[in-house]
Amino acid sequence: MHSKINLVLFLILIFVTVSCNPRKQEEEQAESRLENIRSLITANKLNEAKSKIDSIHTLYPRLVEKRKQAVALHDTIILRESSKTLNYCTKILAQLKSDYTQLLKNFVLQKNEKYEKIGKYVYKSQVGEQNTGRNYLKYEVDENGDTYLTSMYSGTKLNQFAVKVETAGMTVATDTVAKNSGVFHAFNDGERYYEQLTFKNEADGGIAEFIHTNKNLAIKVKLLGANSLNYTLQQADKVAISETYKFAQARKLLQKTENDLRIAQQRIGKINLLYKE
C-alpha cells in the first residue's frame, strides 16, 4: 500500500517538475528580452525596441506580469518620443507662424458667405477685373489647405481637358489621356466665350511646383483640347503661382506642426495620469 502511495507521489512530483520547468524557461526568456528592450531604450533605439515589445505579447501570452512590464516599457518609449516631438514643435512653432503670417499679407480670402462654406486664398495680382478676358494659370489655396490650379481661357472654343508647361527642355503636364482629371466649366457672358479647367491638389501633375522651381525662366503653356493653344506665362503669374505654392506649403507645415504638438501633449498627459501615484 505504501509503495503505491509513494509511486503516486513520485509521479505527481515528476509532473509538477516537468510542468514548472517550461514555465520557468519562458519567464527567463521573456526577462532576457525585456532586458534587451531596456538596453535599446537606453541607447535611444526606440523603433527597434518597439518591435521587440511586440514579440513579448506574441511569444508569451500566458506571462501576464511580463506583458505588463512590456506595456510599461512601450509607454516609456511613447513618452520619450512625445517629449522629443513636443520640444521640437515648441521650438519651431513661433517661426512657422511668423513665416505664414508674412506670406498671408499678400493674399485675399475670397468667399461668398451665401453659397460657400470654404473660402479660397488668392494672390493679390490674380484678384480683380484686370484678369478678366486674358489667358493665364491661376493657383489658389482653400481654408482646408487644398490647392486648385485653374486654366483661365477666353476666345474660340477649345474644350480643353489638359495642360502642359515646359521650359529648358523640361515638360510636366496634367493627365493628357483622361478627360475627367480636371473640372471643366464653359460659359458665354453675351460678349465673350470663357473656359475654366481646374485641377485639385495632385491632379495638377506637379505644374505648380514646376513653375515655382523655374519661375525665373520663360515658361510655355499649352492647352490641350478639341483645339490647342500655346502662350507664354506672364512673369506676374509665375510670381503669383510661386508665392501661392510657398504659402500652401507653409500652411501645411504649420498645421502639421500644431497637430503633432497637440497629439504629443495628449499622449504625455495620458501616460502621466496613468502612472500617477
C-alpha positions in Angstrom: 0.0 0.0 0.0 2.8 2.4 1.0 4.6 1.6 -2.2 1.6 2.5 -4.3 1.2 5.8 -2.4 4.9 6.6 -2.8 4.6 5.8 -6.5 1.7 8.2 -6.9 3.5 11.0 -5.0 6.6 10.3 -7.2 4.5 10.6 -10.4 2.9 13.9 -9.1 6.3 15.3 -8.3 7.6 14.4 -11.8 4.5 16.0 -13.4 4.9 19.2 -11.3 8.6 19.4 -12.1 8.0 18.9 -15.8 5.2 21.4 -15.8 7.1 24.1 -14.0 10.3 23.9 -16.0 8.9 25.2 -19.3 7.1 28.0 -17.4 10.4 28.9 -15.7 12.2 28.8 -19.1 9.6 31.0 -20.6 9.9 33.6 -17.8 13.7 33.6 -18.1 13.5 34.0 -21.9 10.9 36.8 -21.5 13.1 38.6 -18.9 16.1 38.3 -21.2 14.0 40.0 -24.0 12.8 42.7 -21.6 16.4 43.4 -20.5 17.3 43.8 -24.2 14.4 46.2 -24.7 15.6 48.3 -21.7 19.1 48.4 -23.2 17.7 49.5 -26.6 15.6 52.3 -24.9 18.7 53.5 -23.0 20.6 53.6 -26.4 17.6 55.6 -27.8 16.9 52.8 -30.4 13.2 53.3 -29.9 11.8 51.8 -33.1 13.8 48.6 -32.6 12.7 48.5 -29.0 9.0 48.8 -30.1 9.4 45.8 -32.4 10.9 43.7 -29.6 8.0 44.6 -27.3 5.5 43.2 -29.8 7.4 39.8 -29.6 6.8 39.6 -25.8 3.0 39.6 -26.4 3.2 37.2 -29.3 5.6 34.7 -27.7 4.5 34.7 -24.1 0.7 35.3 -24.0 0.4 33.5 -20.6 3.0 35.6 -18.8 0.8 38.4 -17.6 3.4 40.1 -15.4 6.0 40.1 -18.2 3.5 41.5 -20.6 2.6 44.3 -18.1 6.2 45.2 -17.9 6.3 45.2 -21.7 3.4 47.6 -21.8 5.1 49.9 -19.3 8.2 49.9 -21.5 6.1 50.8 -24.5 4.6 53.7 -22.6 8.2 54.8 -21.7 9.0 54.9 -25.4 5.9 56.8 -26.3 6.7 59.3 -23.5 10.2 59.8 -24.9 9.0 60.2 -28.5 6.3 62.6 -27.5 8.6 64.7 -25.3 11.0 64.9 -28.2 8.2 65.9 -30.6 6.9 68.4 -28.0 10.3 70.1 -27.6 10.9 70.3 -31.4 7.5 71.6 -32.3 7.6 74.2 -29.5 11.0 75.3 -30.8 9.9 75.9 -34.4 6.3 76.9 -34.0 6.8 80.6 -33.4 9.0 80.9 -36.6 6.5 78.9 -38.7 3.6 81.2 -37.5 5.7 84.3 -38.4 6.6 82.9 -41.9 3.0 82.1 -42.5 1.7 85.5 -41.4 4.2 87.2 -43.6 3.1 85.3 -46.6 -0.6 85.8 -45.8 -0.3 89.5 -46.2 -0.1 89.1 -50.0 -3.3 87.1 -50.2 -7.0 87.9 -50.3 -9.6 85.4 -48.8 -12.4 85.2 -51.3 -15.6 83.7 -50.0 -19.3 84.1 -50.8 -21.0 83.6 -47.4 -24.3 82.8 -49.1 -23.0 79.9 -51.3 -19.6 78.9 -50.0 -18.7 77.2 -46.7 -15.0 77.2 -47.6 -13.1 80.3 -48.9 -10.0 80.4 -51.1 -6.9 82.4 -50.7 -5.9 84.2 -53.9 -2.6 86.0 -54.5 -3.2 89.8 -54.9 -2.2 90.1 -58.5 -4.7 87.4 -59.6 -7.7 89.1 -57.9 -9.9 91.6 -59.7 -11.3 92.5 -63.0 -7.9 93.2 -64.5 -7.6 89.5 -65.1 -10.9 89.1 -67.0 -10.6 88.0 -70.6 -6.9 87.0 -70.5 -5.3 83.6 -70.7 -3.4 82.5 -67.7 -2.9 79.9 -64.9 -4.5 80.7 -61.6 -3.4 79.0 -58.4 -5.4 79.1 -55.1 -5.4 77.5 -51.6 -8.7 77.0 -49.7 -9.2 77.2 -46.0 -8.8 73.4 -45.7 -5.4 73.6 -47.3 -6.5 72.1 -50.7 -4.9 73.7 -53.8 -6.5 74.5 -57.1 -4.7 75.1 -60.4 -7.1 76.6 -63.0 -6.5 77.3 -66.7 -8.4 80.5 -67.4 -9.1 81.0 -71.1 -11.3 83.1 -73.3 -11.6 83.1 -77.1 -12.8 80.5 -79.6 -14.0 77.1 -78.2 -11.2 74.8 -77.2 -13.0 72.3 -74.9 -9.6 72.0 -73.0 -9.0 68.9 -70.9 -5.3 69.0 -70.1 -2.5 71.5 -69.5 1.3 71.2 -70.3 4.0 73.6 -69.3 7.6 73.5 -70.5 10.9 75.3 -70.2 14.5 74.5 -71.0 13.7 71.1 -72.4 11.6 70.1 -69.4 7.9 69.3 -69.5 5.2 68.5 -66.9 1.5 68.0 -67.6 -1.8 67.1 -66.1 -3.3 63.8 -67.3 -3.3 64.1 -71.1 -5.4 61.0 -71.6 -8.2 61.0 -69.1 -10.5 63.9 -69.9 -12.1 64.0 -66.5 -9.0 64.6 -64.4 -9.9 68.3 -64.2 -13.3 70.0 -63.6 -14.4 71.9 -66.8 -16.7 74.9 -66.9 -17.6 77.0 -70.0 -19.9 80.0 -70.3 -20.7 82.9 -72.5 -21.4 86.3 -71.0 -23.1 87.6 -74.2 -19.9 89.1 -75.5 -17.1 86.6 -75.0 -16.8 82.8 -74.6 -14.9 81.6 -71.5 -13.4 78.2 -70.3 -12.1 77.3 -66.9 -10.4 73.9 -66.3 -9.5 73.2 -62.6 -7.2 70.6 -61.1 -7.3 69.9 -57.4 -4.2 69.0 -55.4 -2.0 66.3 -57.0 -4.2 66.3 -60.2 -2.2 69.4 -61.3 0.5 66.9 -62.3 3.2 68.9 -60.4 2.7 72.0 -62.6 2.6 74.5 -59.6 5.8 73.1 -58.1 7.4 73.1 -61.5 6.6 76.8 -62.1 7.8 77.6 -58.6 11.1 75.9 -59.2 11.5 77.5 -62.7 9.9 80.9 -62.1 13.0 82.8 -63.4 12.8 81.0 -66.8 10.4 81.6 -69.7 7.6 79.1 -69.3 5.4 78.0 -72.2 1.8 76.8 -71.5 0.0 74.5 -73.9 -3.8 73.9 -73.5 -4.9 70.6 -75.0 -8.5 70.1 -76.2 -10.5 69.7 -79.3 -8.2 72.5 -80.4 -4.9 73.6 -78.9 -3.4 76.9 -77.8 0.1 77.9 -76.8 1.1 81.0 -74.8 4.0 82.2 -72.6 3.1 82.6 -68.9 3.5 86.2 -67.8 6.0 87.0 -65.1 3.3 88.2 -62.7 1.6 84.9 -62.9 4.8 83.0 -62.3 5.3 85.0 -59.2 1.7 84.5 -58.1 1.9 80.7 -58.5 5.3 80.5 -56.8 4.1 82.6 -53.9 0.9 80.6 -53.6 2.9 77.3 -53.7 5.1 78.6 -50.8 2.0 79.8 -49.0 0.4 76.3 -49.4 3.5 74.6 -48.1 3.9 77.0 -45.2 0.2 76.5 -44.2 0.5 72.7 -44.5 3.7 72.6 -42.3 2.2 74.9 -39.7 -1.0 72.8 -39.4 1.0 69.6 -39.2 3.3 71.0 -36.5 0.3 72.3 -34.5 -1.4 68.9 -34.8 1.8 67.0 -33.9 2.2 69.3 -30.8 -1.4 68.7 -29.7 -1.0 64.9 -30.1 2.3 64.9 -28.1 0.7 66.9 -25.3 -2.3 64.5 -25.2 0.0 61.4 -25.1 2.2 62.8 -22.4 -0.8 63.8 -20.3 -2.4 60.4 -20.7 0.7 58.5 -19.7 1.5 60.8 -16.7 -2.1 60.3 -15.5 -1.9 56.5 -15.9 1.3 56.2 -13.8 0.4 58.9 -11.3 0.8 57.6 -7.7 
